[in-house]
Amino acid sequence: MRDNPRWRRRLQWAGAGGALLAAIALGGSGWYYSGLVIDPLHSHDYPLEVVAVEGETVTLKGGTDTAAPGTYGLTWADGNAQLGPVLSTGSGTVTRRVEKVSRGTLRVGVRGYLDRSVWGRVPPSAVGVPYQEVKVPSPLGDFPAWRSEGTSSTWVIAVHGRNGNAAEALRMLPVFHRLGMPVLGITYRNDEGAPEGPDGKLHLGATEWEDVAAAMAYAKTQGATAFVLYGWSMGGGIVPMTVRNLPKEPIKGMILDSPVLDWRSPIAKGGRDMGVPPFLVSVAYWVVERRTGLSFDELDHVRHAAGFSVPALVFADSDDATVPVEPALEFAEARPDIVTLVKTKGGGHTGSWNVDPEQYEQAVQEFLGRL
């Protein structure tokens, strides 16, 4: 059959149209998945159901981490209880000791989540530490925060994780209070109740560090002369970004709990867990960078490990199902001269304190003593 130019053109247009549709579908999927990374979220899932309450015990059904060893909170929409050790397990259930119901009514049918911050979203008074609510001024507006009192001029700036809140600091707040160190529990852009960033998106530390800088500037007006920056999860990535951008500030140390030191690894893991094809995760990287202007290479603190001089205490739990521990281990291996690594097991993401509070607090106090 002779070549027909008209049919050839039609086939070319059809091929081009198919490629365009594929590109649109691919881009749309990448856009959706990128939103899971950079869109702020101010609600909570409640995967656990209370199926029995008997005396000082509660039986929970659902979730994947209810049998984690140690001390945790059970937080629901209008209540919270502190849970102790696992007493027994059944078919899809876990029974734990109830240490205290701090608010609300613990009853059958309540749905909640296992809370590694223990007390839920509450102020420092929940752990018996005096505090005052303050406003941290910044170019974006005033950021709500709280500060505890202390006699030391070295302040702790507490930087919570992605879509979290300052209550993450409460586990260690009594220790800092005993040491006389004021703690400033901050919010940053796009937090609930805080000013939005210019595009309303999370920048994974690329711009949030500026809000930590604003908190340090505020603390200086209140008598602070030096700082220990303490970050959990995404906060553990914001802290080293702050250190890198403020080399002349009097930052004496970093405490990083389950830190995100390389964003590619948790995004890839999240994709695998969701069944997202690896090539689509790569598209999501590209879309995130285009939507926010950030650079994953710039956010990779392992890549920049040689540039750090500030001592760091890093907690990494081998059962972290959210943030792979490998970047933290690589960071510690790259800089053994400044990094003290504490490895735990069973606590999960930001659960190193929960699984062994005594070991955790001792490590922090020894680290502070060396600064």
C-alpha angles and dihedrals in degrees: 000000000000120000111265112207092199093056091043090056091047091051090048091051091047091050092048091048092051091049090049092051090048090050091049091050091047093047092047092052091047090049091052094048092045088056090060087060104042106025112099115239122201101176131080134225118230105207097161126081124199105229099170139017115188121168107303096349136085128196117213131195127198134021128084104251106044091115094055110136119247138030123330143155128246105214125187134172096282105011152040139205131187113234128206132194128335110264100182144343131218138175100318093336137100127198117207135177116258109224096181142342103222098182140353127022121294105215142147112285096031112136119209146138135252102260117208089187083064101207102050123228099338137131126259091267086078088074095038098258119135114235145159131220113241141176121236110209119221140156088266094052137269117329117209114235141151130228131200122212127254144153098233122095089215108090129198114225107203114208115190128210133264112308088354133115142229093271087087086080095059094086091066099027096095090054093053089045091055089049090053093242116142114228124210110201105199142192123214136201117312093015116135107277093010129104117276123242117248092269098028091238133121111252094194093236099317091109103006089078087073089066090053087051089053090051090052091050090052091048090053090058087056095052104275115147100171139019145216110200114211120190136177123204107319086009085059087061095044091054097059089043087056091049092050093049097044106045093156097052118105095251106157099183150346126230110196121187116192087335125196098229094161118026096200093071100056092041090052091046091049089051093051091049090052094045093247111159113248092239089057091051087055088052089051090054089054093046093048091053092048094046096048108022092234125134122225089206089057091049091052103101092179087061088053097040094118091063097061123100101163114100114248135200109203126193117198126175116205091216094057103140094183109046118030111236096218097092091052090050091047091049091052091046091050094051111028088151093070106016126085109193123202114189121197135177133217100017098096125202110002088348101118091106093046095055094049116004094175094055091044095050092045090053091051094048093048090049092050090048090058095051 
